[in-house]
Amino acid sequence: MDVIYSINGPVVKVADTKTFMMQEMVYVGDKRLIGEVIRVESDFTTIQVYESTTGLKPGEPVESTGAPMSATLAPGIITNIFDGIERPLRTLSEMSGAFIADGANVDSVDTEKEYKVEICVKEGDRLSAGDIYCTCPETPVVEHRCMVPPLSKGGEVIWTAKNGYYKVNDTVVKIKDGAGRVTELTLMQKWPIRTPRPCKNRLPIDRPLVTGQRIVDTILPIAKGGTAAIPGGFGTGKTMTQHQLAKWCDADIIVYIGCGERGNEMTQVLEEFSELIDPRTQKPLTDRTVLIANTSNMPVAAREASIYTGITLAEYYRDMGYHIAIMADSTSRWAEALREISGRLEEMPAEEGFPAYLPSRISEFYERAGYVETLNGREGSVTIIGAVSPQGADFSEPVTQNTKRFVRCFWALDKSLAYARHYPAINWNTSYSEYTEDLGAYYRDRVADDFMEVRQEISNILVEENTLMEIVKLMGTDVLPDDQKLLIETARVVRVGFLQQNAYHKDDTYVPLEKQYLMMKLILSFYEKSKKALEQGFTAQQALSLGWADKLVKMKYDIPNDKPELFGDYELEMRADYEKLTGGAAE
């Protein structure tokens, strides 16, 4: 029997054994704590334990399972709340109260609940890996599609159950392969969390993840199947930005991973999501949400695993043909878990104590995003939006810099914007998106032919303002010519009236793409009419005295989302005012 040789926090060693293999799941100690083999040497096998090792002693047994650390994939995942190793927290709470008992061995999904199953195949059909053989309503808005496991060789259907109510472990279909082996298919399968699930093809990323947040959708868009990082110091709004994206983005399913964050923040997520009505379905948002909560007081090794658990669940639903958005909050806490375990393993540290393999781990995570053709011929995607918490808001630290290497969208949160109550506090000067051109065709086809040109003009105004502000800081605005004063005022309208958004206002918390476009067009119309007034000899003060700058700042509130025709009324009214000022010369 293999026994514990030494214990160092979550790291346990077993001496003189050839029993275990790399990445195998094991049970450690008398309490049967869940662990994973992370190093195999001739004299020692090293295991990281995903639960608290308090009270563990040398000499206690270590039991092999012969299988890798895997996620259970079955109906019952949606609406559930899991810890980092996919144990349901509601069930654990019923067993042991507010604090998780060591060695609590519970099923990831309810094995006694019955689901109304509809069989999609008949005897004689041939099935291959990824094919759907039955469906059941997991929630009122998500249909669960049970698939032949990706590594299965498939075969001919030799028996099917009748449509009816079944538990997740009940056999509903039997198939026989070419060698005569019979495989029983249930509603459940398992998959190793550190192994990406296969797909048929990776498809071009050419459609946006629409979020209803203007600075994201228009200025710094992210594509479905894309990756984005949200770095920011303490209090800049990383978590709240992710909440807003999770609430309003047009993904089919949300996977929210609270990785090492404060418990009260996760409580807020649970309360908000349970109360929020999904605008797409008019049902609770939790009906299409999976929550993984590994708070800062939970075992550090499970924090490291939570990221992989979340991405595996996302890939499973992607394979059904759904579009998934992952909110990882925050990858810095995950990297800190890597650093702590690496230190206990006595590995050679790299920059700031992080392990030398930090970049490869970050890339492995973000590379599992993508827009794919699934094994069953459907289209699905996994979009990853990861928050980064650099200490002291220092974006040059290793986690932020390495994340920047592997994501194509970088939303840098700014402390000064957050403290000025400008939300989302994304700094448009230091942020970027490499998806803009890829999404151009979508915007032209679905919104307006000139959407990309209008967006570029708005961006140019912000860039020019940034240049002029260097002069203003030194000399003040009085030294600027009228055309530059007008540009600075127009940029203020863009910043306050367009980029700043109020999450608590019914018409401003979510804004359709069409309204975003019309708002930009109206701001540019104001800018052009004012410039023409200057060309006719009027001053910037006269052009601005009409009050349109302030009116455009408020249009996000004054024009409801369902009344886009009011933009035409604003345009006519503005034209009349400028014609009155210039005697018709402004046109």
N, C-alpha and C positions, 0 to 999 in steps of 0.2 A: 504493500500500500504506500502511495506517495504522500508525504507529509510536509508541512511548512518547515523551512529551514530558517528563514529570517523575514522580518517585517520592517518596512520603512515607509510609514504613511500608507498610501494606497498601493505601494509596490511590495509584492511578496515573492520570495524565491523558494524554489524547490530544488534540493540537491540530488545529484546522482540518479537521474531518471531519463528514460528514453520514451516515456509514455506520450508526451504531448507534442503537438505540431503548432506551427505559427498561426496566430489569429484564431486559435480554437477557444471556444467558450468552455469555462470550467466552473466547478463549484468549490469554494474555498472555506475550510473550517467546519466546525460542528454546526454553525448556523447556515451553511450552504450559501455563502455570499457569492454573487455573480462576478466572475472575472474573465479576463481575456489574456491569452499568451502573447507577449510582445517581444520576447527574446528567447532563443533556444541555443544553449551552448553545451559543450561536452560534459561540463560538471554542474551547471546550473540552468534551470528554466525560470524565466522571469515572467510574472503575471501582474497585470494591473487590475485592481479590484474596483468595481463600480459602486460599492457601498462603503459605509464607514467601517474601518478596521479596528475601531476601539474594542478592546477586550479580546482581540485575537491573540493566540499564543503559538509559539513553535511547537511542532509535534501534532497539531491538528491536521485532519486529512484534507487532501486536495483531490477532487474527483473529475475525471475526464468525461466529456460528453461526446467527443468524436465529431463535432460539428462546429462551424464558425459562428461567431456572434451574428445572429440573424434577427430580422424584423418579421413579425407575424403580419401577414397581409390578408385581410378578410373584411366582410361587412362589419361595421361597428367602429371603424376608425374615425370617420367623420363625426363631429360634435364631441369627440372624446378629448380628455386632457391627460397627457402622458408625462412621465418623467423622462430623463435622458436615455433610458434603456427600454422604453416603450412599456412601462408598467402603468396601468391606469390609476391616476391619483385619487379618483373618487372611490374606487374599490379599496385602495390602500388606506384611505381615510376611514372607511367603515371598519377595516380590520384593526387599525392601530391608532386611530385618532389623528391629531394634527401633525405628529412627527412619524416619519416612516420607520417601521421596525426593521432591524437588520434581518436579512435573509427572507424577506417577505416574498413568497413565490406565488404569483397570481398570473392568470391568463391575461394576455394583452387585450383580448376582446371577450365579450360575454358568450360563452360556449353553450348557454342554455336558452338564449333568445332565438326565436324562430323567425325566419324571413320568408316572405311570399316569393317563391322562386319560379321563374318561367324558363323552361328548357328551350334552347335555341337550335338544337341539333336533333337528328333522328338516327336510328340504327342504319349502318351502312355508310354514313358520312365519314370522310377522312379529315382528321384534325392535325394541324401542325403547331409548333410552338407559337404562342401568342394568340391563337384563335379563341374567340369567345364562345363558350358552350352554354352559359346560362346567365340570367340577369335577375336582380332583385332591387326593389326600392330601398336604398340605405337610409335616405332622409327624403322629405317631400320634394327636394330639388336635385338630389344626386342619385342617379341610377348606377348601382354597382354592377360591373360586368366581370364575371369570373372568367379567367383566361387560362389556357394550357400553360404551365410553367415554361419560361423562356428556354431552359436547357433540355426540355423534353423532346424526344424524337417523334412524338405524336403517334398516330395510328388510326385504325378504323374503329368507329363507335360500335360497340357490341351490345350495349345496354344503356337505357336512360330511365331515370325516374320520371314519374308523372309530375305535371305542374302542381305545386302545393307549397306547404309550409315546411321548412327544413332548418336544422341547426347548422352551424358553420363546419362541424366535423362530419356531417352526414354525406354519404356518397350519393352523387346525383347523376354521374356519367361514368361508364367504364370504356376504356379503349384498349385495343390490342395492337402491338407493333409488329413489324415484319418478322421478328424472332419468336413471336408467340407470347411475349410477356404482356400480362394484363395490368393496366394502371387504373386505379380508382381515383376519380377526380371529385374533390369536395369543394366547399365554398372558400377554403383556406389554402394558402401556400406560404412558404417562408423564403426569405432571400437574404444573403449576407450583406450587412449594412455597408461594408467598405468596398463592395464590388458594384460598379455601375450596371444597371439593367440594360440589356442590348436593345437595339432598335434596327429597323430595316435600312433607313437612310436618314442622314441629317439634312434638313432642308434649308434654303436661304432664309435669312431673317429679314422680312420685308413688311411687317405690319406692327403697329405700335401697341404697347400695353397702355390703353387709354385710362387715365387716372382721374380726370376732371380737375387736376391741379395745373394751373396755367403755365407756371414756370417749368413744369416737367413736360407736359404734352407739347408745348409750343417751342420753348427755348432749348430745353435739355431733354429730349425724348428718350425713352427706353423702349426697346422692341420686345415683343413676345419671344421668349427663348433667349433673352439677353441677360446681361449681368450689370449690376450697378453697386457702387459703394456710397455710403452716407457717412463720411467722417465728420466728427465735430467734438469739441470739448464739452465738459460738464455743463448742462443747462441750455445747450443750443437747440434742443428739440429733435434729437435723433429718433427717440422712441415715438414721440407724437407724430413725426413725419411718417414713420412706418405705419402707425395706427391709421392715419388718414389714407395712405395708399392702400392698406389692407381693406379698409371700409369701402373704397370707391372704385378700385381698379376693376377692369372687365375680365379678370381671370375667373375661371369656373370654380376653382377651389383655392383656398388660402391655407398655407402651412406656416404657422407662426412659431418660431423657435426662440424662446426666451433663454438665452445661454449665459448663465452667470449674472443675470441682472437682479436688481433688488426685488424682494418679494412683493413690496407694495405696488411696484410697477406691473408685475404679472397679475396681481389682484385687480388692478385697474383695467387691464386688458380683458380679463374674464368678465368683469361687471359690464364694461362698455359693449363688448361683443354680444353678450346675452341680451342686452336691452335694445341694440340697434336693429332696425328693420332694414333688410337688404333692399335697396332701390330697384334691383333687377327682378326680384321675385316676390317682393312684399311679404317675405317671411323672415324669421330671425336670421341674422348673419351667421350664427353658429351652425346653421343647417348646411353650410358649405365650408366650414373651418375646422382645421386640426390644430390643437395647441400642444406644444411640447414645452414644459416648464421645468427648467433646471436652474433654480435660483442660486444666489451667491452662497447660501448656507448649506447647499446640498453637496455631496461628495464630488471632488474636483475631477476625478476620472470619468464620471458619468457626464460631466460637462463636455469633455472631449468627444464622447460618443454621441451626444445629442444632435450635433450637426449632421452626422452620417445617418442617424435614425430619421431625421426630418427629410433629408434629400431622398432616401430610399422610399419613404411613403409617397413623396411627390412623384417620383419616377413610376411608381405602381399605378397611380391615377392617370399619369401622362399616357401610359400604355393602353388605358381604356379609351383614349381619345379626348381627354380633358386638357384644358390650359391651366397650369398651376403657377401660383406666385408664392415664392418662399420669402418670408421676412426673418432674417437671422439677426438677432439683437442680443449680444453683439459679438462679432468675430474676434474682437480684442480679448474678451474674457476667455474665449476658446483657446486663443493663442497663449494666454497666461496659464491655462491648464496644461498645455503642451510643455511650457517652460518649467512648470513645477514638477511634472512627471519626469522630464528630461534631467532636471537637477538631481532627483532622487535616484535616477539610473546612472548618475555620475558620468553623463556624456559631456563631451567637450562643448562648452557654450560658444555661440557666435555673438552677433551684435546684440547688446543690451541683455545678454543672458538667454536669449531665445535659442532654440536648437538650430543647428545648421540646415535641417530639413524643413524649416518653417515655410520657405517659398514653395516647395513642392507640395506641401500639405494644403496650402491656400489654393494653389492652382488646381489640385485634384478636386477640391470642393467646387470651385467656380466652373471648371470644365464639364461638370455634370449638368449644367444648364444647356438649353438648346431647343430648337424647333425641329421636330422629327416626324418621319413617317414610321408608325409603329409596326410591329411584326404582323398585326392583323389588318394593315392597310389604312388605318385611320391617321389623322394628324393630331398631334398633341405637343405641348411645350412645357418647359420648366423655366421660369424666370426667377433669378436669384437677386434679391436686394439685401445687401449685408451692411449693417451699421458697424462703424469702427470708432473706438473710443480712445484716441491717442491721449496719453497723459499730458496735461498742461496744454492741450490743443496744439501739440507739436506734430505737424503733418510729415515731418522728416523722420519720424520714428519707424522701426522696421515693419510693423504690421500694416500701417497706412501705405508705405512705399511699395511693399510687395503686393498688397491688394491692388494698388494702382496699375501694376504691371499686367494684371490678369483680368481686369474689368474694362469695359468700353464706355462706361458712363460713370462720371465722378461728380457727385453732388456735395460740394464742400460747404458745410454749415459754418456760419460766421457768428462769432460771439457778439460783435457790435450790432449786427442786425437783430439777433435774438433779444438783446437787452433794449433795443429800440422798439420792441414789440412788432417787428416785421417778420411775419411767418407766411410760408415756410422760409426759414432763415438761410436759404441756399444762396451763396454768393455767386452771382452770374459772371463775375470777372475771373474767378479762380476755378470755376466748374467747367466741365465740358461733356459733350456726348458725341461719340463716333458713329451713332446710328442715324444721324440727321439725313444724310444723303440716301441711305438705304431705305428710308421711309418716305422719301419724296414722292414716289409714284402713288403710294397709298393716299397721302394728303391731297394730291392733285385730283385723284379719282373720286375720293369720298367726301372731300370738304369743298375745295375751290381750286380752280386752275392756277391761280396766282398765290396760293397759300405759302409756298416756300419763299417766293420773292418778298411777300409782306413780312413774313417772319424774319427774313434777313435784314430788311430795313429797320425793324424794331431793334434787332440785335446791334446793328450799326450805330443807332442812336445811343445805346447804352455804352458801347465801346468809346465813342467820341466823348460822351460825358465823362467817362473815367479819365480820359486824357486832359480834358479841360479842368477837372477838379484839382489837378496838381497846381495849375495856375491860380485857381480861386483860393486855395489854401494859403498861398503866398501873398496874393495881391487883393483878394476880394472880387466880387462880381462887377463892381463899378467900372473896372478897367476893360471889361469885355465889350466887343462890338455887339450890336443888337441881334445879329443872326446867331451868335453864340449864346447870348442870354436866352433867346427863344429855344435853342436846342436844349439848354439845361432845364428849362421849364417843361419842355416836352418829355425829357428823360424822367423828370419827377412824376409826370402823369403816368409814364410807363411803370415806374417803380411802385408807386403807391396805388395807382388805379388798376394796374394789370398784374404785376408780379406778386404784390401783397394780397393775401387771401384770408378770409375770415371763416374759420371752421365752424363757427357757431351761428352763421347766418344761413337761412334755408336756401337762398339763391346763390350763395357764394361758396358754400362748402364743397359743392361739385358743380363744375361748369362744362357743358357739352362743347365739343370741338367747334361746332358751328358758331356758338356765341363767342368763343375765344377769337375766332377769325374776324367776326364782325367788330369786336372791341378793338382789335389791332387796326382794322381798316379805318375806323372812326378816328383813332388817335393820329394816324398818318394823314387823314383828311384835314384834321385840325392843324397839323404841322405844315402841310402844303399851303393851305389858305393863309396861314399866318405869314409864311415866307413870301407869298405873293403880295401881301399887304406891305411888307417891308420893302419889296421892290418898287412899290408905288410911292415910297417916301414916308410911310408911316413908321413910328417907332415901335419897338418891342412892347413898351408899356401900353401903347394904344391898342395894339393887336391883342394883348392879353387882358385888357380892361373889359372885354366883352364877357369875361367870366367863364369861358368854355373849358379852361384848364381844370378848374374846380368841379365843373359839372361832369367832365369826363372821369375824374377821380371817383365820383359817386355813382357812375352808370352801372357798376357791377351790382349795386344794391337797387338802383332805381328801375333797371330793366330786368324783369323776371326771365328766367330761363325759357319759359314757354311762350314768350312774346318777342321773338326776334324782329318782328315787323317794326317795333319801336325804334330800332337803329336807323331805319329809313326816315322816320319822323325827325330824329336828332340831326341827321344829315341835311335835310331840307331846312330845318330851323337854323343850323349853323351857317349854311350857305346864305340864307336871307340876312343874317346878322353881319356877315362879312361884306356882302354886297352893299348893305346900308352904310357900313364904315367906309368902304372904298368907292362908293358910287358905281358899283358894278364892275370895277376893275379887278377884283379878286378872282374872278373866273377867267 
